[in-house]
């Protein structure tokens, strides 16, 4: 599977001549991070490109895997958030454990980190019960040895 993805990536780069993001791509990504609902026209006006050019760049960034998903972020006042620190069993590759966790609903972001814990999961839900259900599902993932969860009280 991985080899097929690598081949596909190089075929795409050869066909399209893209090897790295330029400043316009970085500006587009920053604008999307700030407001993923912004229209192509609005983004184009801010970065000096036409609506069509922005549409093409966003499609390319998505096809290349630079943009992996568009999502909705629920504020703490409207829902519940948690940060869960996870210890993986050394017998299981951390990257594989992370991939399994990423598929669980309500898991927003996964970080593989150094230190006492191996993985950090950012979880969002409509309420604490929904967040807790997600944490319970994470605990069932093969390769997870220990969890430490912090509920977010306020964010700025």
KOLFILUM-451894 format. One line per 8 residues: number of its first residue (from 1); their letters; for each residue z, y, x of N, C-alpha, C. Coordinates in pm, 1 decimal. Layout:
# KOLFILUM-451894
NUM = a = Z/Y/X/Z/Y/X/Z/Y/X  ...
This chain:
# KOLFILUM-451894
1 = xxxxxxxx = 0.0/-118.6/82.3/0.0/0.0/0.0/0.0/125.6/87.1  89.9/131.4/184.1/100.1/247.9/270.4/-29.9/268.6/347.0  -87.7/161.9/400.0/-211.9/172.7/476.2/-323.1/229.7/388.8  -329.0/186.4/262.9/-430.4/235.7/170.1/-412.8/386.6/148.2  -287.6/431.7/135.3/-260.3/574.1/116.8/-299.3/654.2/240.6  -273.5/599.8/358.4/-309.8/667.8/482.7/-461.0/680.3/493.2  -531.6/572.5/463.5/-678.0/574.8/467.2/-731.6/676.7/367.6  -676.3/676.8/246.8/-719.2/771.9/143.5/-697.4/914.9/191.8
9 = xxxxxxxx = -582.7/941.1/253.4/-553.5/1074.2/304.0/-656.9/1117.0/408.0  -686.5/1031.1/505.7/-782.3/1067.8/609.8/-923.3/1083.1/553.3  -959.5/1001.3/455.9/-1089.0/1019.0/391.1/-1096.6/1154.8/324.2  -988.6/1193.2/260.5/-984.3/1323.0/192.9/-994.5/1436.7/294.5  -919.2/1426.8/403.7/-921.6/1531.4/506.5/-1060.9/1544.0/566.0  -1125.7/1431.1/594.3/-1260.4/1433.4/652.2/-1358.3/1497.2/553.3  -1347.7/1459.2/425.6/-1440.1/1510.5/324.3/-1418.2/1658.6/296.2  -1294.6/1704.6/303.6/-1263.5/1841.9/265.3/-1229.6/1933.3/381.6
17 = xxxxxxxx = -1218.1/1878.0/498.7/-1192.7/1959.9/615.5/-1054.0/2023.2/619.8  -960.9/1979.8/536.8/-826.1/2037.5/534.8/-735.3/1953.3/621.7  -662.9/2017.1/709.1/-568.7/1944.8/791.6/-426.5/1998.2/776.4  -414.7/2124.6/741.4/-281.3/2181.1/723.8/-287.7/2295.7/624.3  -174.5/2329.3/572.0/-167.6/2438.4/476.3/-186.5/2571.2/548.3  -256.8/2662.4/482.3/-268.1/2796.8/538.1/-170.2/2888.8/466.7  -171.0/3017.3/501.4/-75.9/3112.8/444.0/-88.7/3123.3/292.9  -210.9/3120.8/241.2/-232.0/3131.3/95.9/-166.6/3013.1/24.7
25 = xxxxxxxx = -183.1/2892.4/80.1/-120.5/2773.4/21.0/31.2/2788.7/19.2  86.8/2837.8/128.1/232.2/2856.0/136.6/280.7/2959.3/35.3  202.2/3067.1/17.2/238.8/3168.9/-81.8/235.2/3109.1/-222.8  132.0/3030.1/-250.2/119.2/2966.9/-382.0/238.4/2876.0/-408.6  275.9/2796.2/-310.6/388.3/2704.2/-326.8/517.7/2781.7/-350.4  538.0/2890.4/-276.9/658.5/2970.7/-297.2/662.7/3026.5/-439.5  550.6/3077.2/-488.0/545.1/3130.7/-623.8/572.5/3021.3/-727.2  517.4/2901.6/-705.5/542.3/2790.8/-798.3/687.8/2746.6/-795.1
33 = xxxxxxxx = 749.8/2751.1/-677.9/892.2/2717.4/-669.2/975.9/2814.5/-750.1  938.4/2943.2/-742.9/1011.3/3045.4/-816.5/987.7/3035.4/-966.4  864.4/3003.5/-1005.9/829.6/2994.9/-1147.8/712.7/2899.8/-1165.6  742.1/2773.6/-1194.0/635.8/2673.7/-1207.5/552.1/2694.3/-1332.6  593.5/2786.5/-1420.5/517.6/2815.8/-1541.3/415.8/2927.6/-1519.7  414.4/2988.5/-1402.3/320.6/3098.0/-1375.6/177.4/3048.4/-1392.4  93.9/3131.4/-1452.8/-45.4/3092.3/-1473.9/-123.7/3104.3/-1343.4  -238.5/3038.1/-1339.2/-325.0/3047.3/-1221.8/-365.7/3193.0/-1198.6
41 = xxxxxxxx = -392.1/3265.0/-1306.9/-430.1/3405.9/-1296.2/-319.2/3491.6/-1238.2  -196.2/3468.3/-1283.4/-82.3/3544.0/-1230.4/-63.3/3516.2/-1081.6  -72.2/3390.1/-1045.0/-56.4/3353.8/-903.9/-169.0/3416.0/-822.5  -292.3/3406.5/-874.4/-407.1/3463.4/-804.3/-391.9/3611.6/-778.3  -342.3/3684.4/-878.0/-322.8/3828.9/-862.7/-222.1/3858.9/-751.5  -121.6/3774.4/-735.7/-18.1/3798.5/-634.4/-61.5/3759.9/-492.7  -153.5/3662.3/-483.4/-194.6/3616.0/-349.8/-335.1/3662.3/-311.9  -401.8/3732.3/-403.0/-534.4/3785.1/-372.3/-646.6/3683.6/-384.1
49 = xxxxxxxx = -634.1/3590.8/-478.7/-737.8/3490.4/-502.6/-776.1/3490.4/-650.1  -891.3/3435.6/-680.0/-932.3/3423.2/-819.7/-854.4/3310.6/-886.8  -856.4/3310.8/-1019.2/-789.9/3205.4/-1096.8/-845.9/3067.9/-1059.0  -977.4/3059.4/-1045.4/-1041.7/2932.4/-1009.9/-1002.5/2882.7/-871.9  -992.2/2976.8/-777.4/-953.0/2938.7/-640.7/-810.3/2885.8/-638.6  -722.1/2949.3/-714.4/-582.5/2903.6/-721.5/-577.2/2765.6/-785.8  -651.6/2747.6/-894.7/-654.9/2617.8/-963.3/-698.6/2507.0/-865.7  -803.4/2534.5/-788.5/-854.7/2435.5/-693.0/-752.5/2405.9/-583.7
57 = xxxxxxxx = -687.4/2510.2/-532.9/-587.5/2489.4/-426.9/-468.9/2407.3/-477.6  -421.6/2436.9/-599.2/-308.3/2362.5/-654.1/-347.0/2216.7/-676.5  -468.9/2192.2/-723.6/-515.2/2054.5/-742.0/-520.4/1982.3/-607.8  -572.6/2050.0/-506.7/-580.9/1990.4/-372.8/-441.7/1961.4/-317.9  -350.3/2057.3/-332.2/-213.2/2036.4/-284.6/-146.8/1920.1/-357.8  -177.3/1904.9/-485.9/-124.3/1791.4/-563.1/-186.9/1660.9/-516.3  -319.3/1660.5/-499.7/-390.2/1539.6/-454.9/-343.0/1494.0/-317.3  -310.0/1591.5/-230.6/-264.6/1559.5/-94.9/-118.0/1516.9/-91.1
65 = xxxxxxxx = -46.5/1534.6/-203.0/93.6/1497.6/-205.9/186.7/1607.0/-157.3  132.2/1725.3/-128.1/217.9/1836.7/-87.8/302.2/1878.8/-207.7  237.1/1890.3/-323.8/308.6/1913.2/-449.5/318.7/1777.3/-515.8  440.5/1727.8/-530.2/459.7/1593.9/-585.9/482.5/1594.5/-736.0  546.3/1700.1/-786.3/567.1/1707.6/-930.6/605.9/1848.9/-970.7  576.5/1879.2/-1094.1/619.7/2004.1/-1154.8/735.5/1965.6/-1245.6  841.9/2042.4/-1243.0/960.9/2001.2/-1315.2/1030.9/2119.1/-1379.6  1122.8/2086.9/-1466.3/1206.6/2186.8/-1530.3/1346.1/2174.6/-1471.4
73 = xxxxxxxx = 1403.2/2285.6/-1430.8/1538.2/2285.3/-1377.3/1631.4/2343.3/-1482.2  1730.3/2267.6/-1521.8/1826.4/2311.9/-1621.7/1941.4/2379.6/-1549.6  1975.0/2500.7/-1590.5/2087.4/2571.7/-1530.1/2218.4/2505.9/-1568.0  2319.3/2524.5/-1486.0/2450.0/2463.9/-1511.3/2505.4/2508.3/-1646.6  2479.2/2632.1/-1686.2/2529.8/2681.8/-1814.9/2466.1/2607.2/-1932.0  2343.7/2556.7/-1913.8/2273.2/2487.4/-2021.2/2289.3/2336.0/-2015.0  2344.6/2283.9/-1909.6/2356.1/2139.6/-1894.4/2461.8/2107.2/-1790.6  2443.8/1995.4/-1725.3/2538.2/1953.3/-1621.5/2460.2/1911.4/-1497.9
81 = xxxxxxxx = 2518.0/1937.6/-1383.1/2458.7/1898.5/-1256.1/2564.1/1832.0/-1170.1  2517.3/1741.3/-1085.3/2607.2/1675.8/-990.9/2534.5/1653.8/-859.5  2613.0/1646.1/-754.6/2563.1/1609.6/-622.9/2635.4/1480.9/-586.8  2558.8/1376.1/-562.3/2617.5/1246.6/-531.4/2582.7/1208.2/-388.1  2685.9/1180.1/-309.9/2670.0/1135.3/-171.8/2673.7/983.4/-173.1  2578.0/921.0/-104.5/2563.3/775.7/-111.5/2563.7/712.6/26.8  2630.6/601.1/37.5/2626.3/521.9/159.8/2542.5/398.2/131.3  2441.4/377.3/215.2/2353.5/261.4/199.3/2400.8/148.2/289.5
89 = xxxxxxxx = 2383.3/27.8/241.3/2412.2/-90.7/320.5/2310.5/-95.2/434.2  2356.4/-107.8/559.7/2263.2/-109.9/673.2/2159.8/-222.1/665.8  2185.1/-324.2/585.7/2089.2/-434.0/572.3/1966.2/-393.9/490.2  1973.2/-280.2/422.5/1863.5/-233.0/338.3/1806.9/-104.0/398.5  1675.6/-95.4/412.6/1617.3/28.8/465.8/1651.0/148.0/374.8  1705.9/252.8/432.9/1746.6/370.6/356.3/1630.1/428.5/277.6  1511.6/430.1/335.5/1394.5/484.9/268.1/1362.7/406.5/140.1  1377.6/275.1/144.3/1352.0/193.2/24.9/1457.5/217.9/-83.1
97 = xxxxxxxx = 1582.2/231.4/-40.9/1690.0/260.9/-135.7/1664.4/397.1/-200.6  1623.7/495.3/-119.8/1594.0/629.3/-171.6/1482.4/625.3/-275.4  1378.7/548.1/-248.0/1266.4/536.6/-342.1/1312.0/480.2/-476.4  1400.7/380.5/-471.8/1451.9/322.0/-596.2/1532.3/424.5/-675.1  1613.7/501.5/-606.1/1697.6/602.3/-672.3/1610.7/710.8/-734.8  1504.3/748.8/-665.3/1416.0/855.2/-713.9/1353.6/821.1/-849.5  1342.7/693.1/-881.9/1280.5/652.2/-1008.9/1377.3/659.3/-1127.2  1504.4/681.2/-1100.6/1604.9/684.6/-1207.8/1596.2/818.4/-1280.6
105 = xxxxxxxx = 1589.0/815.3/-1414.3/1583.1/940.9/-1489.9/1702.8/1030.6/-1458.5  1678.4/1159.7/-1453.4/1776.2/1265.7/-1427.8/1804.5/1288.0/-1279.1  1747.2/1205.5/-1191.0/1760.0/1231.6/-1047.5/1653.9/1334.7/-1013.4  1699.2/1454.4/-974.1/1606.9/1564.0/-944.6/1551.2/1556.9/-804.0  1641.2/1537.9/-708.0/1600.9/1543.1/-568.1/1680.8/1441.2/-488.8  1615.8/1385.2/-389.2/1680.2/1291.6/-297.0/1663.5/1345.4/-155.4  1771.9/1343.8/-79.4/1767.4/1380.1/62.2/1822.7/1263.5/142.2  1754.1/1224.4/247.2/1809.7/1130.9/344.2/1870.5/1217.2/453.1
113 = xxxxxxxx = 1999.4/1193.4/483.2/2074.7/1283.4/570.8/2144.5/1206.9/682.3  2195.6/1282.5/777.9/2275.7/1223.4/884.9/2423.3/1245.7/852.6  2508.7/1172.9/919.5/2652.6/1190.4/899.6/2714.4/1070.5/830.1  2826.3/1094.6/765.3/2902.4/987.7/699.7/2822.8/920.4/587.5  2739.9/997.8/518.4/2659.6/945.3/408.1/2514.0/937.9/450.0  2439.2/852.7/384.0/2298.5/831.7/418.2/2202.8/907.2/325.9  2243.4/923.0/200.4/2156.4/980.1/98.0/2236.5/1079.2/14.7  2170.9/1188.3/-24.8/2228.3/1283.7/-119.3/2134.5/1288.2/-238.8
121 = xxxxxxxx = 2190.0/1269.8/-358.4/2111.4/1278.0/-481.2/2158.8/1397.7/-562.1  2065.2/1480.0/-606.8/2095.3/1590.1/-696.8/2055.5/1543.3/-836.0  2151.0/1549.6/-927.0/2133.0/1494.5/-1062.0/2152.5/1605.0/-1164.2  2066.9/1608.4/-1266.9/2080.3/1704.5/-1376.5/2072.3/1631.0/-1508.5  2146.8/1680.4/-1604.8/2142.1/1623.6/-1739.3/2180.2/1727.6/-1841.6  2164.1/1692.3/-1966.4/2197.8/1785.0/-2073.5/2348.8/1801.1/-2088.6  2425.1/1699.6/-2039.0/2571.1/1705.9/-2046.7/2629.8/1612.2/-1941.5  2762.3/1614.2/-1927.6/2828.4/1532.8/-1825.3/2809.2/1383.7/-1853.3
129 = xxxxxxxx = 2805.2/1345.6/-1979.6/2785.1/1203.9/-2014.4/2651.4/1154.4/-1960.8  2547.6/1234.7/-1978.5/2414.2/1197.2/-1929.5/2412.7/1186.7/-1777.1  2479.5/1279.1/-1710.8/2488.9/1275.4/-1564.7/2564.9/1150.5/-1521.0  2674.8/1119.1/-1588.3/2754.7/1001.5/-1554.5/2673.4/872.4/-1572.2  2593.8/865.0/-1677.3/2508.5/747.1/-1699.0/2410.9/729.6/-1582.5  2358.0/840.2/-1534.2/2267.5/835.4/-1420.0/2340.4/783.5/-1295.4  2461.5/832.5/-1273.3/2539.9/788.3/-1157.4/2568.7/638.8/-1166.4  2598.5/590.8/-1284.9/2622.6/446.8/-1303.4/2498.1/365.7/-1268.1
137 = xxxxxxxx = 2380.7/416.0/-1304.5/2255.2/347.2/-1269.8/2233.0/347.4/-1119.2  2267.2/458.6/-1054.1/2254.3/465.7/-907.9/2344.2/361.9/-842.1  2466.1/346.9/-892.6/2560.0/250.0/-834.2/2508.9/106.8/-842.3  2420.3/80.2/-938.4/2365.2/-54.4/-955.0/2245.8/-82.8/-863.7  2195.6/19.1/-795.7/2080.2/0.8/-707.5/2120.0/-88.0/-590.1  2038.4/-189.2/-566.7/2063.8/-280.9/-456.1/2057.7/-203.7/-324.6  2162.8/-214.2/-245.8/2169.1/-144.1/-117.8/2267.9/-28.7/-117.6  2320.2/8.3/-233.8/2420.7/115.6/-239.3/2558.3/54.1/-220.7
145 = xxxxxxxx = 2633.4/105.6/-124.0/2767.3/53.9/-97.1/2875.6/143.5/-155.2  2853.5/275.7/-150.4/2960.5/368.8/-187.8/2898.4/497.0/-241.2  2965.0/557.4/-339.7/2921.5/687.1/-390.9/3039.7/784.1/-391.4  3007.6/911.5/-379.9/3105.7/1018.7/-390.9/3035.4/1131.6/-466.1  3080.4/1160.9/-587.6/3010.8/1255.7/-673.1/3092.2/1381.9/-693.9  3021.8/1494.5/-688.5/3080.2/1625.1/-716.2/3004.4/1686.1/-832.3  3075.3/1725.1/-937.9/3013.7/1794.4/-1051.1/3003.3/1942.0/-1012.6  2887.6/2002.8/-1036.7/2866.0/2143.7/-1005.6/2930.2/2227.6/-1116.2
153 = xxxx = 3017.5/2319.1/-1078.2/3084.0/2406.6/-1174.3/3005.4/2535.7/-1196.5  2943.8/2586.4/-1089.3/2872.3/2712.4/-1098.9/2769.3/2717.4/-986.1  2654.7/2775.4/-1014.0/2555.3/2796.0/-908.4/2511.3/2941.3/-913.1  2461.1/2990.1/-800.8/2417.6/3130.1/-796.8/2276.2/3140.2/-743.1
